[in-house]
Amino acid sequence: MPIPGYDPEDIDEQLEARLDDGEIERKLSDSELEAYRGGDANLIDFLDEAEIERVLERGDGSN
């Protein structure tokens, strides 16, 4: 789900940096995971706005 005013690619990169493979697998269905891993979709295509905000707010531990 795109968030107005933000570059979807930047958001997706941030989500990938903050989520490990196990978390991604738990959040996506099998078909979503297949599309994501196949490059046909991004995480922002499957996560709702509240989930995206929660993940981005927690940071990546490098700050």
N, C-alpha and C positions, 0 to 999 in steps of 0.2 A: 504494500500500500504506500504510494508516494506521499511524502509530506510536503505541502506547498512551501516554496521558498528555499528548498534544499536540493542539492544535486543528488539524485538517487544513487549514483555510483559511489559518491563519497560516504553516504550513509551506509550502504551495503559493505564497504570496506571497513568502516568502523564496527559494524555488527560482527563481521567475520573476525576482527581482531579481539573482540570481547567474548565471543562464544567459542567454546572448544567443540570438537566433533561430536562428543557425547551429548552436549546440550542441543546442538543442531538436530541430531537424530531424534531426541526426545520431543522437540518442538514441531517437527514436520512429520506428516504422514509418509507412507512408503512412496506414493506417487509424487508428492511434493519433493521428497528427498531425491528421487530419481531425476526430476526436472532440474533441481538445483545443482546437483552434481554433474549433470549433462550440459550445463551452461545455458539451459533454456529459460531459466528463471533466477531471480535473486532472492535473498532473504526478505527483502522488503515487499516482495510479491505475496508472501505467505504470513508474515507477522502483522498483527494489528498495531495500530498507532500506540496504544498503551504499552504493549510489549516492547516495541522499538524504543520508546522513551525510557522504559525501565532499564533496558540493557545499556543504552547510551549513558544514562545517568550514573551507572555503577562504575564506569571508567574501565580502564584496562590494566590498572595497577602500576603503570609506568609514571603516573603523575605524582 
